[in-house]
Amino acid sequence: MGFRTALSKGLLNMSEVKQELKAQVELFHELTGHLPPHMDGHQHIHVLPEVRHVFAEVLEEYGIKYTRVPIEPGLHNCDWIPPSLMDFYLGVEEDSFNTVDVFTRHGIRWPDIYIGLSTMGKNMSVSNIWSAIDTAIVEFTSKASLPAQPTPQSRTVTIELMVHPGYPSVPPVGGCGDGPDDFSQSWERLHELQTLIKPELQSHYKTRNIQLCSFKDL
């Protein structure tokens, strides 16, 4: 039984979820000597009902300032995404919209723009990444120009590009307690890696004055 199913059946105790979250933060600190500058949930479970509240409490308690809010501009127009996967993405989007106020109240931040659902796995290409970035920037700047949301034109705009570069996992190694899922074992992770290191993508970044950084740089 997956996490989402267990939550929908009322089988999860949020105090135990909170305890697990804190244990993971503590282990990270023990292994690295510092707290994570950013934290989110596998397959976006941190924005699920109930979970979002205890997740935000833990981040505030430890002073972890950044998370992910997976709302991707232009997602609804991506007709190459299979209907079943799109349904999942739209559910994540709805949960994310309902999470914004919770995270804001706890002083948690996230990048101005999120992309990565439309460019995941086999759908990743240099052209798709740039299309997603362009679509997102157009939407962001149009909202920022509204009187109710003034944004200095010179302010740096931050974008999170969700990626999964790597090599196919071989069971039982990998995964989140139950071994690697189908995506982790697929060629799609290697495809992402090969796409992300293409010279033409790096050239695009330079042309558009995009600087790669990590959350600790924000």
N, CA, C and O of each residue as an XYZ file, in Angstrom:
872
protein
N       0.844     -1.196      0.000
C       0.000      0.000      0.000
C       0.882      1.249      0.000
O       1.774      1.385      0.837
N       0.628      2.153     -0.937
C       1.416      3.369     -1.027
C       1.020      4.404      0.007
O      -0.008      4.277      0.672
N       1.848      5.429      0.134
C       1.629      6.482      1.125
C       0.311      7.205      0.881
O      -0.445      7.452      1.820
N       0.031      7.545     -0.377
C      -1.201      8.272     -0.680
C      -2.442      7.442     -0.354
O      -3.429      7.966      0.162
N      -2.383      6.152     -0.656
C      -3.516      5.276     -0.350
C      -3.729      5.178      1.149
O      -4.862      5.247      1.628
N      -2.641      5.018      1.890
C      -2.746      4.931      3.346
C      -3.333      6.210      3.923
O      -4.141      6.160      4.850
N      -2.932      7.361      3.378
C      -3.473      8.635      3.852
C      -4.961      8.738      3.557
O      -5.739      9.168      4.409
N      -5.358      8.345      2.350
C      -6.769      8.441      1.967
C      -7.660      7.525      2.796
O      -8.850      7.794      2.964
N      -7.086      6.443      3.313
C      -7.844      5.503      4.144
C      -7.790      5.863      5.628
O      -8.340      5.147      6.466
N      -7.131      6.965      5.946
C      -7.037      7.392      7.330
C      -6.135      6.527      8.185
O      -6.335      6.424      9.395
N      -5.142      5.902      7.565
C      -4.282      4.960      8.281
C      -2.987      5.587      8.787
O      -2.173      4.909      9.414
N      -2.793      6.873      8.518
C      -1.553      7.523      8.930
C      -1.757      8.372     10.177
O      -2.741      9.102     10.293
N      -0.828      8.267     11.090
C      -0.820      9.084     12.303
C       0.145     10.242     12.063
O       1.342     10.027     11.873
N      -0.376     11.469     12.073
C       0.467     12.613     11.733
C       1.586     12.839     12.743
O       2.624     13.402     12.397
N       1.392     12.414     13.964
C       2.481     12.537     14.938
C       3.644     11.625     14.553
O       4.808     11.958     14.777
N       3.316     10.474     13.974
C       4.365      9.567     13.514
C       5.041     10.108     12.252
O       6.249      9.954     12.071
N       4.254     10.741     11.386
C       4.829     11.366     10.195
C       5.805     12.461     10.613
O       6.899     12.579     10.059
N       5.396     13.256     11.594
C       6.266     14.326     12.085
C       7.535     13.756     12.706
O       8.628     14.284     12.499
N       7.388     12.694     13.455
C       8.544     12.044     14.074
C       9.522     11.547     13.008
O      10.737     11.682     13.158
N       8.984     10.974     11.939
C       9.829     10.479     10.850
C      10.548     11.631     10.145
O      11.732     11.527      9.828
N       9.833     12.716      9.905
C      10.449     13.873      9.259
C      11.615     14.407     10.085
O      12.683     14.711      9.554
N      11.392     14.515     11.384
C      12.448     15.020     12.268
C      13.633     14.059     12.303
O      14.786     14.487     12.351
N      13.346     12.772     12.280
C      14.423     11.778     12.295
C      15.282     11.895     11.037
O      16.502     11.738     11.095
N      14.641     12.172      9.903
C      15.398     12.317      8.663
C      16.263     13.572      8.678
O      17.396     13.558      8.197
N      15.724     14.657      9.233
C      16.520     15.884      9.347
C      17.717     15.652     10.262
O      18.834     16.069      9.955
N      17.479     14.986     11.383
C      18.556     14.723     12.341
C      19.644     13.837     11.720
O      20.834     14.065     11.936
N      19.231     12.829     10.951
C      20.209     11.953     10.314
C      21.018     12.717      9.269
O      22.229     12.526      9.150
N      20.347     13.575      8.519
C      21.051     14.400      7.535
C      22.120     15.235      8.229
O      23.256     15.321      7.762
N      21.744     15.851      9.350
C      22.685     16.681     10.105
C      23.851     15.849     10.629
O      25.002     16.284     10.599
N      23.542     14.658     11.105
C      24.581     13.776     11.636
C      25.577     13.378     10.545
O      26.780     13.302     10.796
N      25.081     13.127      9.352
C      25.934     12.654      8.263
C      26.725     13.771      7.585
O      27.831     13.542      7.096
N      26.162     14.977      7.557
C      26.792     16.066      6.797
C      27.377     17.173      7.663
O      28.223     17.942      7.207
N      26.927     17.253      8.910
C      27.407     18.316      9.784
C      26.639     19.612      9.654
O      26.998     20.609     10.281
N      25.589     19.619      8.851
C      24.767     20.829      8.718
C      23.339     20.435      8.356
O      23.080     19.307      7.936
N      22.424     21.373      8.522
C      21.030     21.129      8.173
C      20.828     21.315      6.670
O      21.583     22.054      6.036
N      19.835     20.666      6.099
C      19.581     20.867      4.665
C      19.046     22.272      4.412
O      18.224     22.758      5.189
N      19.488     22.936      3.351
C      18.946     24.259      3.025
C      17.574     24.167      2.366
O      16.884     25.174      2.213
N      17.187     22.969      1.982
C      15.944     22.745      1.231
C      15.435     21.353      1.560
O      16.217     20.432      1.794
N      14.107     21.208      1.577
C      13.531     19.897      1.874
C      12.184     19.780      1.169
O      11.380     20.712      1.186
N      11.947     18.626      0.550
C      10.638     18.349     -0.037
C      10.352     16.864      0.100
O      11.116     16.140      0.737
N       9.257     16.403     -0.494
C       8.853     15.015     -0.338
C       8.928     14.239     -1.639
O       8.674     14.785     -2.712
N       9.277     12.967     -1.540
C       9.306     12.106     -2.722
C       7.925     12.076     -3.361
O       6.921     11.872     -2.679
N       7.881     12.279     -4.672
C       6.621     12.331     -5.422
C       5.661     13.360     -4.834
O       4.442     13.195     -4.890
N       6.230     14.424     -4.270
C       5.477     15.600     -3.815
C       4.520     15.306     -2.656
O       3.511     15.996     -2.508
N       4.816     14.303     -1.837
C       3.881     13.980     -0.755
C       3.851     15.057      0.322
O       2.959     15.045      1.170
N       4.801     15.985      0.310
C       4.825     17.032      1.336
C       3.700     18.050      1.175
O       3.450     18.835      2.090
N       3.012     18.054      0.025
C       1.899     18.990     -0.153
C       0.541     18.314      0.041
O      -0.495     18.940     -0.188
N       0.531     17.071      0.450
C      -0.734     16.365      0.669
C      -1.472     16.925      1.882
O      -0.840     17.454      2.797
N      -2.803     16.815      1.902
C      -3.569     17.242      3.078
C      -3.026     16.587      4.343
O      -2.591     15.436      4.320
N      -3.055     17.324      5.433
C      -2.544     16.896      6.734
C      -1.022     16.879      6.756
O      -0.407     17.468      7.645
N      -0.416     16.214      5.791
C       1.044     16.131      5.767
C       1.654     17.519      5.653
O       2.667     17.808      6.290
N       1.038     18.385      4.840
C       1.593     19.723      4.617
C       1.775     20.489      5.921
O       2.717     21.268      6.061
N       0.874     20.268      6.875
C       0.943     21.012      8.141
C       2.121     20.557      8.998
O       2.886     21.389      9.486
N       2.273     19.256      9.186
C       3.384     18.777     10.017
C       4.721     18.997      9.305
O       5.740     19.243      9.951
N       4.712     18.910      7.995
C       5.927     19.186      7.226
C       6.377     20.625      7.460
O       7.555     20.884      7.708
N       5.429     21.557      7.380
C       5.758     22.970      7.583
C       6.238     23.228      9.004
O       7.151     24.027      9.216
N       5.635     22.564      9.972
C       6.050     22.733     11.364
C       7.493     22.280     11.571
O       8.261     22.932     12.278
N       7.853     21.164     10.951
C       9.219     20.648     11.098
C      10.223     21.592     10.446
O      11.271     21.874     11.027
N       9.919     22.079      9.256
C      10.839     23.001      8.593
C      11.024     24.276      9.401
O      12.140     24.781      9.526
N       9.935     24.794      9.946
C      10.047     26.008     10.758
C      10.861     25.740     12.021
O      11.686     26.565     12.414
N      10.638     24.605     12.650
C      11.353     24.261     13.876
C      12.862     24.201     13.648
O      13.636     24.638     14.500
N      13.278     23.667     12.511
C      14.707     23.516     12.229
C      15.297     24.697     11.454
O      16.501     24.733     11.198
N      14.469     25.642     11.087
C      14.971     26.791     10.347
C      15.328     26.489      8.906
O      16.179     27.158      8.320
N      14.682     25.484      8.330
C      14.894     25.146      6.917
C      13.980     26.046      6.089
O      12.757     25.955      6.198
N      14.554     26.895      5.280
C      13.806     27.993      4.669
C      13.131     27.662      3.342
O      12.153     28.310      2.970
N      13.640     26.661      2.624
C      13.150     26.434      1.262
C      12.537     25.057      1.063
O      12.982     24.063      1.637
N      11.500     25.031      0.229
C      10.876     23.779     -0.178
C      10.469     23.893     -1.644
O      10.859     24.832     -2.338
N       9.694     22.943     -2.096
C       9.188     22.926     -3.470
C       7.671     23.055     -3.444
O       6.995     22.412     -2.641
N       7.144     23.894     -4.334
C       5.702     23.970     -4.559
C       5.481     23.672     -6.044
O       5.618     24.566     -6.879
N       5.142     22.426     -6.377
C       5.108     21.996     -7.784
C       3.868     22.448     -8.558
O       2.962     21.665     -8.843
N       3.866     23.738     -8.886
C       2.833     24.307     -9.754
C       3.540     24.778    -11.022
O       4.227     25.800    -11.006
N       3.378     24.047    -12.108
C       4.121     24.347    -13.332
C       3.274     25.119    -14.337
O       2.246     24.614    -14.787
N       3.685     26.332    -14.698
C       2.954     27.099    -15.714
C       2.917     26.350    -17.045
O       3.912     25.760    -17.465
N       1.764     26.382    -17.697
C       1.637     25.756    -19.007
C       1.427     24.259    -18.992
O       1.335     23.634    -20.048
N       1.351     23.673    -17.804
C       1.225     22.215    -17.713
C      -0.012     21.697    -18.440
O       0.038     20.648    -19.082
N      -1.117     22.426    -18.344
C      -2.383     21.968    -18.929
C      -2.314     21.851    -20.450
O      -3.131     21.159    -21.057
N      -1.352     22.518    -21.060
C      -1.240     22.498    -22.523
C      -0.280     21.435    -23.045
O      -0.041     21.351    -24.250
N       0.266     20.632    -22.156
C       1.259     19.622    -22.557
C       0.554     18.343    -23.000
O       0.350     17.430    -22.199
N       0.182     18.282    -24.281
C      -0.628     17.162    -24.764
C       0.168     15.869    -24.950
O      -0.412     14.835    -25.283
N       1.481     15.910    -24.742
C       2.283     14.685    -24.857
C       2.300     13.867    -23.567
O       2.810     12.747    -23.546
N       1.748     14.422    -22.500
C       1.705     13.701    -21.228
C       0.498     12.765    -21.227
O      -0.619     13.225    -21.468
N       0.680     11.472    -20.966
C      -0.436     10.518    -20.949
C      -1.523     10.944    -19.962
O      -1.210     11.490    -18.903
N      -2.801     10.702    -20.294
C      -3.908     11.130    -19.429
C      -3.783     10.668    -17.982
O      -4.063     11.441    -17.066
N      -3.372      9.436    -17.761
C      -3.269      8.936    -16.387
C      -2.215      9.704    -15.600
O      -2.403      9.993    -14.418
N      -1.110     10.033    -16.258
C      -0.054     10.794    -15.592
C      -0.478     12.244    -15.402
O      -0.165     12.853    -14.379
N      -1.183     12.799    -16.374
C      -1.682     14.164    -16.247
C      -2.648     14.281    -15.078
O      -2.625     15.274    -14.351
N      -3.493     13.279    -14.894
C      -4.417     13.289    -13.752
C      -3.649     13.366    -12.437
O      -4.036     14.093    -11.523
N      -2.555     12.608    -12.350
C      -1.721     12.648    -11.144
C      -1.110     14.033    -10.973
O      -1.119     14.588     -9.874
N      -0.580     14.590    -12.059
C       0.040     15.914    -11.996
C      -0.966     16.983    -11.574
O      -0.644     17.865    -10.778
N      -2.174     16.903    -12.106
C      -3.184     17.901    -11.766
C      -3.610     17.773    -10.310
O      -3.950     18.766     -9.668
N      -3.593     16.550     -9.792
C      -3.860     16.360     -8.370
C      -2.771     16.985     -7.517
O      -3.054     17.605     -6.492
N      -1.524     16.820     -7.943
C      -0.391     17.449     -7.251
C      -0.525     18.967     -7.306
O      -0.271     19.659     -6.320
N      -0.926     19.476     -8.464
C      -1.105     20.918     -8.626
C      -2.172     21.452     -7.670
O      -1.972     22.481     -7.024
N      -3.300     20.756     -7.583
C      -4.370     21.190     -6.680
C      -3.901     21.184     -5.227
O      -4.162     22.128     -4.482
N      -3.209     20.119     -4.828
C      -2.677     20.061     -3.468
C      -1.693     21.201     -3.222
O      -1.645     21.760     -2.126
N      -0.918     21.539     -4.231
C       0.077     22.604     -4.091
C      -0.586     23.960     -3.890
O      -0.160     24.744     -3.042
N      -1.628     24.238     -4.667
C      -2.356     25.494     -4.479
C      -2.910     25.595     -3.056
O      -2.897     26.670     -2.455
N      -3.389     24.484     -2.526
C      -3.953     24.473     -1.180
C      -2.889     24.530     -0.090
O      -3.205     24.694      1.088
N      -1.638     24.394     -0.485
C      -0.534     24.376      0.473
C       0.139     25.734      0.617
O       0.814     25.984      1.616
N      -0.032     26.600     -0.351
C       0.679     27.882     -0.375
C       0.496     28.664      0.920
O       1.477     29.132      1.498
N      -0.735     28.811      1.382
C      -0.988     29.581      2.601
C      -0.334     28.945      3.818
O       0.172     29.648      4.693
N      -0.340     27.627      3.877
C       0.262     26.917      5.014
C       1.758     27.202      5.078
O       2.281     27.566      6.131
N       2.432     27.039      3.971
C       3.876     27.275      3.945
C       4.194     28.742      4.235
O       5.163     29.042      4.933
N       3.384     29.648      3.704
C       3.614     31.076      3.924
C       3.515     31.431      5.401
O       4.334     32.192      5.916
N       2.521     30.884      6.077
C       2.349     31.167      7.511
C       3.549     30.711      8.328
O       3.849     31.295      9.369
N       4.230     29.681      7.869
C       5.382     29.150      8.604
C       6.707     29.741      8.117
O       7.778     29.283      8.516
N       6.631     30.753      7.258
C       7.839     31.429      6.807
C       8.691     30.625      5.845
O       9.895     30.856      5.730
N       8.071     29.683      5.154
C       8.802     28.829      4.215
C       8.720     29.434      2.814
O       7.670     29.924      2.400
N       9.818     29.396      2.106
C       9.895     29.991      0.774
C      10.117     28.919     -0.289
O      10.433     27.769      0.016
N       9.944     29.322     -1.533
C      10.190     28.442     -2.675
C      10.515     29.322     -3.880
O      10.194     30.511     -3.871
N      11.141     28.769     -4.908
C      11.501     29.584     -6.078
C      10.281     30.222     -6.735
O       9.150     29.770     -6.558
N      10.540     31.280     -7.495
C       9.450     31.985     -8.177
C       8.733     31.077     -9.165
O       7.518     31.172     -9.345
N       9.492     30.202     -9.800
C       8.961     29.354    -10.868
C       9.387     27.912    -10.634
O      10.516     27.641    -10.223
N       8.472     27.001    -10.899
C       8.787     25.567    -10.850
C       8.470     24.947    -12.204
O       7.398     25.180    -12.761
N       9.403     24.158    -12.735
C       9.139     23.346    -13.924
C       9.788     21.978    -13.731
O      10.687     21.816    -12.905
N       9.329     21.012    -14.490
C       9.913     19.683    -14.379
C       8.936     18.550    -14.622
O       9.349     17.445    -14.976
N       7.645     18.802    -14.440
C       6.665     17.749    -14.709
C       6.574     17.481    -16.213
O       6.483     16.332    -16.644
N       6.599     18.545    -16.994
C       6.451     18.406    -18.450
C       7.738     17.959    -19.133
O       7.723     17.597    -20.310
N       8.848     17.982    -18.405
C      10.142     17.645    -19.006
C      10.774     16.425    -18.349
O      11.984     16.223    -18.450
N       9.981     15.626    -17.690
C      10.512     14.497    -16.926
C      10.781     13.282    -17.817
O      10.009     12.975    -18.726
N      11.885     12.605    -17.536
C      12.177     11.341    -18.204
C      12.301     11.468    -19.703
O      13.044     12.314    -20.201
N      11.578     10.634    -20.426
C      11.671     10.606    -21.889
C      11.195     11.904    -22.530
O      11.505     12.170    -23.691
N      10.442     12.716    -21.785
C       9.960     13.988    -22.319
C      10.996     15.101    -22.215
O      10.755     16.218    -22.671
N      12.148     14.803    -21.617
C      13.177     15.829    -21.491
C      13.955     15.966    -22.791
O      14.441     14.986    -23.357
N      14.058     17.204    -23.245
C      14.895     17.550    -24.394
C      15.296     19.000    -24.208
O      14.694     19.721    -23.412
N      16.305     19.424    -24.937
C      16.724     20.821    -24.847
C      15.571     21.738    -25.224
O      15.329     22.742    -24.553
N      14.864     21.404    -26.286
C      13.756     22.258    -26.739
C      12.615     22.274    -25.734
O      12.012     23.325    -25.513
N      12.303     21.135    -25.118
C      11.226     21.103    -24.129
C      11.583     21.891    -22.878
O      10.728     22.558    -22.295
N      12.841     21.815    -22.464
C      13.267     22.598    -21.301
C      13.124     24.082    -21.590
O      12.620     24.839    -20.760
N      13.567     24.493    -22.763
C      13.482     25.906    -23.083
C      12.056     26.376    -23.284
O      11.720     27.504    -22.923
N      11.223     25.542    -23.846
C       9.815     25.894    -23.989
C       9.167     26.078    -22.620
O       8.399     27.016    -22.409
N       9.484     25.173    -21.689
C       8.931     25.270    -20.335
C       9.417     26.528    -19.635
O       8.637     27.209    -18.968
N      10.702     26.843    -19.781
C      11.247     28.052    -19.161
C      10.600     29.296    -19.755
O      10.190     30.192    -19.017
N      10.505     29.362    -21.079
C       9.919     30.533    -21.731
C       8.469     30.737    -21.324
O       8.055     31.855    -21.018
N       7.695     29.651    -21.320
C       6.290     29.740    -20.921
C       6.161     30.249    -19.498
O       5.324     31.105    -19.209
N       6.992     29.722    -18.611
C       6.925     30.100    -17.204
C       7.322     31.552    -16.988
O       6.694     32.255    -16.196
N       8.351     32.005    -17.681
C       8.801     33.386    -17.512
C       7.758     34.366    -18.025
O       7.519     35.400    -17.401
N       7.136     34.054    -19.156
C       6.085     34.925    -19.691
C       4.947     35.057    -18.686
O       4.460     36.159    -18.436
N       4.521     33.928    -18.109
C       3.434     33.968    -17.133
C       3.852     34.727    -15.879
O       3.075     35.518    -15.343
N       5.069     34.491    -15.413
C       5.537     35.158    -14.195
C       5.624     36.670    -14.380
O       5.172     37.430    -13.523
N       6.204     37.106    -15.493
C       6.357     38.540    -15.715
C       5.013     39.224    -15.941
O       4.842     40.386    -15.572
N       4.057     38.516    -16.543
C       2.734     39.114    -16.744
C       2.024     39.313    -15.418
O       1.334     40.315    -15.231
N       2.184     38.370    -14.491
C       1.591     38.518    -13.161
C       2.311     39.596    -12.365
O       1.684     40.361    -11.632
N       3.629     39.653    -12.511
C       4.423     40.618    -11.749
C       4.130     42.052    -12.163
O       4.367     42.979    -11.389
N       3.616     42.245    -13.380
C       3.336     43.592    -13.867
C       1.999     44.124    -13.377
O       1.685     45.296    -13.585
N       1.199     43.267    -12.722
C      -0.086     43.706    -12.202
C       0.121     44.641    -11.017
O       1.064     44.452    -10.248
N      -0.750     45.659    -10.850
C      -0.603     46.603     -9.736
C      -0.607     45.929     -8.371
O       0.065     46.387     -7.446
N      -1.365     44.837     -8.244
C      -1.473     44.162     -6.946
C      -0.213     43.385     -6.593
O      -0.024     43.000     -5.439
N       0.649     43.152     -7.578
C       1.852     42.373     -7.329
C       3.072     43.053     -7.956
O       3.670     42.536     -8.900
N       3.432     44.224     -7.413
C       4.575     44.941     -7.982
C       5.874     44.182     -7.778
O       6.155     43.694     -6.683
N       6.658     44.086     -8.832
C       7.950     43.407     -8.759
C       8.994     44.252     -9.481
O       8.824     44.566    -10.659
N      10.062     44.620     -8.797
C      11.111     45.397     -9.467
C      11.634     44.656    -10.694
O      11.914     43.459    -10.635
N      11.762     45.374    -11.796
C      12.181     44.734    -13.037
C      13.587     44.142    -12.942
O      13.923     43.208    -13.669
N      14.404     44.693    -12.042
C      15.787     44.241    -11.934
C      15.956     43.054    -10.994
O      17.058     42.522    -10.866
N      14.881     42.633    -10.335
C      15.011     41.555     -9.362
C      15.315     40.240    -10.064
O      14.778     39.951    -11.133
N      16.184     39.453     -9.447
C      16.503     38.137     -9.984
C      15.297     37.210     -9.857
O      14.661     37.160     -8.804
N      14.985     36.489    -10.909
C      13.895     35.514    -10.900
C      14.499     34.125    -10.709
O      15.420     33.735    -11.427
N      13.976     33.390     -9.744
C      14.502     32.053     -9.467
C      13.592     30.985    -10.071
O      12.367     31.089    -10.015
N      14.214     29.958    -10.649
C      13.491     28.861    -11.290
C      14.032     27.541    -10.759
O      15.244     27.323    -10.734
N      13.139     26.670    -10.339
C      13.548     25.304     -9.996
C      13.223     24.387    -11.167
O      12.074     24.300    -11.599
N      14.235     23.709    -11.671
C      14.042     22.686    -12.701
C      14.215     21.330    -12.035
O      15.327     20.955    -11.665
N      13.125     20.596    -11.880
C      13.178     19.275    -11.260
C      13.755     18.273    -12.253
O      13.246     18.126    -13.364
N      14.812     17.587    -11.848
C      15.462     16.603    -12.713
C      15.816     15.356    -11.912
O      15.843     15.380    -10.682
N      16.086     14.271    -12.626
C      16.427     12.991    -11.993
C      17.601     12.339    -12.722
O      17.503     11.170    -13.096
N      18.708     13.054    -12.936
C      19.820     12.468    -13.691
C      20.482     11.331    -12.932
O      20.583     11.363    -11.706
N      20.924     10.341    -13.661
C      21.587      9.216    -13.002
C      21.615      7.997    -13.899
O      21.555      8.095    -15.125
N      21.709      6.857    -13.259
C      21.755      5.584    -13.971
C      20.657      4.673    -13.432
O      20.261      4.808    -12.274
N      20.163      3.756    -14.244
C      19.090      2.861    -13.778
C      19.492      2.107    -12.514
O      20.577      1.530    -12.439
N      18.604      2.122    -11.527
C      18.850      1.385    -10.287
C      18.662     -0.108    -10.518
O      17.870     -0.525    -11.363
N      19.393     -0.896     -9.765
C      19.284     -2.351     -9.844
C      18.774     -2.863     -8.500
O      19.476     -2.744     -7.495
N      17.559     -3.433     -8.460
C      17.001     -3.928     -7.194
C      17.935     -4.917     -6.525
O      18.629     -5.666     -7.212
N      17.969     -4.939     -5.194
C      17.104     -4.186     -4.288
C      17.673     -2.842     -3.868
O      17.110     -2.189     -2.989
N      18.779     -2.407     -4.476
C      19.409     -1.149     -4.081
C      18.592      0.031     -4.591
O      18.121      0.029     -5.728
N      18.429      1.042     -3.735
C      17.718      2.244     -4.130
C      16.291      2.263     -3.641
O      15.836      1.351     -2.952
N      15.588      3.329     -4.013
C      14.205      3.467     -3.596
C      14.071      4.104     -2.231
O      15.051      4.548     -1.634
N      12.858      4.140     -1.754
C      12.549      4.782     -0.473
C      11.999      3.761      0.516
O      10.929      3.957      1.093
N      12.730      2.680      0.704
C      12.324      1.675      1.675
C      11.765      0.415      1.064
O      11.807     -0.648      1.684
N      11.237      0.517     -0.156
C      10.644     -0.644     -0.819
C      11.367     -1.005     -2.110
O      10.798     -1.661     -2.982
N      12.610     -0.579     -2.231
C      13.334     -0.826     -3.465
C      12.999      0.230     -4.506
O      12.070      1.013     -4.309
N      13.731      0.266     -5.604
C      13.513      1.283     -6.635
C      12.209      1.067     -7.396
O      11.811     -0.066     -7.668
N      11.544      2.188     -7.738
C      10.323      2.080     -8.532
C      10.689      1.920    -10.012
O      11.864      1.889    -10.378
N       9.658      1.822    -10.847
C       9.895      1.572    -12.276
C      10.734      2.677    -12.914
O      11.623      2.405    -13.722
N      10.445      3.926    -12.546
C      11.197      5.035    -13.133
C      12.668      4.970    -12.738
O      13.550      5.206    -13.565
N      12.929      4.653    -11.478
C      14.315      4.572    -11.002
C      15.108      3.505    -11.753
O      16.323      3.622    -11.917
N      14.412      2.467    -12.204
C      15.082      1.368    -12.898
C      15.153      1.569    -14.416
O      15.730      0.743    -15.123
N      14.577      2.648    -14.909
C      14.454      2.823    -16.356
C      15.638      3.580    -16.958
O      16.456      4.161    -16.245
N      15.703      3.557    -18.278
C      16.719      4.284    -19.038
C      16.470      5.781    -19.003
O      17.336      6.561    -19.398
N      15.299      6.192    -18.537
C      14.936      7.608    -18.593
C      15.830      8.481    -17.722
O      16.041      9.654    -18.031
N      16.356      7.920    -16.637
C      17.261      8.703    -15.788
C      18.556      9.010    -16.541
O      19.079     10.122    -16.462
N      19.060      8.028    -17.262
C      20.267      8.251    -18.062
C      19.989      9.243    -19.187
O      20.842     10.065    -19.522
N      18.796      9.163    -19.766
C      18.404     10.116    -20.808
C      18.423     11.539    -20.259
O      18.898     12.456    -20.929
N      17.913     11.727    -19.048
C      17.942     13.056    -18.436
C      19.380     13.532    -18.252
O      19.705     14.677    -18.567
N      20.229     12.663    -17.749
C      21.636     13.018    -17.543
C      22.278     13.471    -18.849
O      22.948     14.503    -18.895
N      22.070     12.695    -19.905
C      22.690     13.015    -21.196
C      22.157     14.326    -21.770
O      22.886     15.063    -22.434
N      20.881     14.612    -21.509
C      20.294     15.860    -21.996
C      20.848     17.058    -21.239
O      21.169     18.084    -21.839
N      20.959     16.929    -19.932
C      21.362     18.058    -19.091
C      22.805     18.493    -19.313
O      23.158     19.632    -19.006
N      23.641     17.608    -19.837
C      25.044     17.976    -20.056
C      25.328     18.356    -21.510
O      26.483     18.560    -21.884
N      24.292     18.450    -22.318
C      24.501     18.812    -23.718
C      25.019     20.249    -23.831
O      24.492     21.148    -23.175
N      26.039     20.468    -24.652
C      26.613     21.813    -24.807
C      25.589     22.856    -25.241
O      25.662     24.008    -24.813
N      24.621     22.461    -26.096
C      23.644     23.442    -26.563
C      22.748     23.939    -25.434
O      22.277     25.076    -25.476
N      22.507     23.101    -24.424
C      21.719     23.548    -23.279
C      22.524     24.545    -22.448
O      22.002     25.573    -22.020
N      23.794     24.232    -22.227
C      24.657     25.148    -21.488
C      24.787     26.479    -22.231
O      24.828     27.541    -21.610
N      24.849     26.416    -23.550
C      24.943     27.629    -24.356
C      23.691     28.480    -24.214
O      23.767     29.706    -24.141
N      22.534     27.818    -24.174
C      21.271     28.532    -23.979
C      21.280     29.270    -22.650
O      20.852     30.422    -22.576
N      21.757     28.625    -21.613
C      21.817     29.273    -20.301
C      22.629     30.564    -20.375
O      22.209     31.598    -19.857
N      23.781     30.499    -21.014
C      24.646     31.678    -21.107
C      23.990     32.774    -21.935
O      24.055     33.952    -21.584
N      23.357     32.377    -23.036
C      22.705     33.355    -23.902
C      21.591     34.093    -23.173
O      21.403     35.294    -23.367
N      20.861     33.380    -22.343
C      19.728     33.973    -21.625
C      20.111     34.506    -20.248
O      19.247     34.908    -19.468
N      21.403     34.506    -19.955
C      21.903     35.008    -18.673
C      21.303     34.247    -17.493
O      20.938     34.837    -16.476
N      21.208     32.933    -17.650
C      20.719     32.067    -16.578
C      21.915     31.462    -15.857
O      22.785     30.850    -16.476
N      21.945     31.639    -14.554
C      23.045     31.129    -13.738
C      22.567     29.931    -12.929
O      21.586     30.034    -12.191
N      23.247     28.797    -13.058
C      22.900     27.616    -12.282
C      23.353     27.803    -10.839
O      24.443     28.315    -10.585
N      22.519     27.389     -9.905
C      22.861     27.530     -8.493
C      22.125     26.460     -7.695
O      21.309     25.715     -8.238
N      22.422     26.395     -6.415
C      21.730     25.478     -5.517
C      20.895     26.296     -4.536
O      20.994     27.522     -4.503
N      20.083     25.621     -3.746
C      19.229     26.339     -2.801
C      20.044     27.096     -1.757
O      19.591     28.125     -1.255
N      21.220     26.614     -1.426
C      22.033     27.311     -0.424
C      22.562     28.641     -0.952
O      23.037     29.474     -0.180
N      22.480     28.840     -2.271
C      22.924     30.105     -2.860
C      21.836     31.170     -2.840
O      22.119     32.341     -3.096
N      20.610     30.790     -2.544
C      19.495     31.740     -2.593
C      19.436     32.598     -1.334
O      18.558     33.452     -1.208
